[in-house]
Amino acid sequence: MDQNGSGDRRLRLCRIVTVPSTFACLLCKQIDHILAAGIDLTLVSNSGPELDEICGSLPVRCFAVRMVRKTAPMLDLRALLMLMRHFRRERFDIVHSSTPKAGLLTALAGRAAHIPVRIHTFTGQVWAELHGIMRWITRESDKVIGR
């Protein structure tokens, strides 16, 4: 329901990826369908000209969060806290991630922010070509995302 009780509140969706080119290359049709359905859409990824271009050309809100692909505990913690704060402030109905690092951070931040629906689209199995402790860590990360 909206603030005046009329029930006209639009569904609020946040799509999160690590690299903004993912929106333009892989998710452009999905974004078109989301907007055509009248869903209030926010895009989250690393900052840069690609994110600026996408946000300048579409009726969406954008939020930049520095996420690195490699394991970087301090940067990952900072990104997690930024996502949690953003999710709590915006009160999304759904958060939907698509890349491994964004998926883990979104799963944790979404749960901490009490987002009712948390979705992740697995786009590959990073761990499949790894060995040793890194293989175990990335497989366990996928399990956390799934839970």
C-alpha positions in Angstrom: 0.0 0.0 0.0 1.2 3.5 -0.6 1.5 6.1 2.1 -2.0 7.5 1.7 -3.6 4.0 1.9 -4.8 3.8 -1.6 -2.9 0.6 -2.5 -1.3 2.1 -5.6 2.3 1.5 -4.5 4.4 0.2 -7.4 6.5 -2.9 -6.8 10.1 -1.9 -6.0 12.9 -4.0 -7.5 16.6 -3.6 -7.2 18.9 -5.4 -9.7 22.5 -5.8 -8.6 25.5 -6.8 -10.6 29.2 -6.3 -10.2 30.0 -4.7 -13.5 27.6 -2.2 -15.2 28.2 -3.6 -18.7 26.2 -6.7 -17.5 23.1 -4.5 -17.6 23.7 -3.4 -21.2 25.0 -6.7 -22.5 23.0 -9.4 -20.7 20.1 -7.8 -19.0 18.8 -5.2 -21.4 15.7 -7.1 -22.5 14.9 -8.0 -18.9 15.2 -4.4 -17.9 12.9 -3.4 -20.8 10.3 -5.9 -19.6 10.5 -4.7 -16.0 10.0 -1.1 -17.0 7.1 -2.1 -19.3 5.4 -3.8 -16.4 5.5 -0.5 -14.5 7.9 -1.8 -11.8 10.0 0.8 -10.0 13.6 -0.2 -10.8 16.9 0.6 -9.2 20.2 -0.6 -10.7 23.3 -1.2 -8.5 26.8 -1.9 -9.7 30.3 -0.4 -9.8 30.4 3.2 -10.8 31.7 4.3 -14.2 30.7 5.7 -17.5 28.7 2.6 -18.5 26.5 3.0 -15.4 26.1 6.7 -16.1 25.1 6.0 -19.7 22.5 3.4 -18.7 21.0 5.5 -16.0 20.9 8.6 -18.3 19.0 6.7 -21.0 16.4 4.8 -18.9 13.8 5.8 -16.3 15.6 4.1 -13.4 17.5 5.1 -10.3 21.1 4.0 -10.0 23.3 3.5 -7.0 27.1 2.8 -7.3 28.8 0.4 -4.9 32.4 -0.6 -5.4 32.5 -4.4 -5.7 35.7 -6.2 -6.8 35.7 -9.6 -8.3 38.7 -10.9 -6.3 38.5 -11.6 -2.6 39.1 -8.4 -0.7 37.7 -8.6 2.8 37.8 -4.9 3.7 36.4 -3.8 0.4 33.8 -6.5 0.6 32.7 -5.5 4.1 32.4 -1.9 3.0 30.3 -2.9 0.0 28.1 -5.1 2.2 27.5 -2.2 4.6 26.6 0.1 1.8 24.2 -2.4 0.3 22.5 -3.0 3.7 22.1 0.7 4.3 20.7 1.3 0.8 18.3 -1.7 1.0 17.0 -0.5 4.4 16.6 3.1 3.2 14.8 2.2 0.0 12.7 -0.7 1.3 12.7 -2.8 -1.8 10.2 -5.6 -2.3 12.7 -7.6 -4.3 16.5 -7.6 -4.7 17.8 -9.7 -7.6 21.5 -10.3 -8.2 23.3 -11.9 -11.2 27.0 -12.1 -10.7 28.9 -14.1 -8.0 30.3 -11.3 -5.8 27.1 -9.2 -6.2 25.1 -12.4 -5.4 26.9 -13.1 -2.1 26.8 -9.4 -1.0 23.1 -9.1 -2.0 22.1 -12.3 -0.2 23.8 -11.2 3.0 22.7 -7.5 2.8 19.1 -8.4 1.8 18.7 -10.8 4.7 20.1 -8.2 7.1 17.8 -5.6 5.7 14.7 -7.9 5.9 14.0 -7.7 2.1 11.1 -10.1 1.7 12.2 -11.6 -1.7 15.8 -12.2 -2.5 16.7 -13.7 -5.9 20.0 -14.7 -7.5 20.5 -15.9 -11.0 23.5 -18.1 -11.2 25.4 -17.2 -14.3 28.2 -19.7 -14.0 30.1 -21.8 -11.5 33.2 -19.9 -10.7 34.4 -22.7 -8.5 34.4 -25.3 -11.3 37.8 -24.4 -12.5 39.4 -23.6 -9.1 41.3 -25.9 -6.8 42.0 -26.2 -3.1 40.7 -23.7 -0.6 39.5 -21.2 -3.2 37.3 -23.9 -4.8 35.8 -24.7 -1.3 35.3 -21.0 -0.5 33.5 -20.2 -3.7 31.3 -23.3 -3.5 30.4 -22.4 0.1 29.6 -18.9 -1.1 27.1 -20.3 -3.7 25.5 -22.3 -0.9 25.1 -19.1 1.2 23.5 -17.3 -1.7 21.1 -20.2 -2.2 20.0 -20.2 1.4 
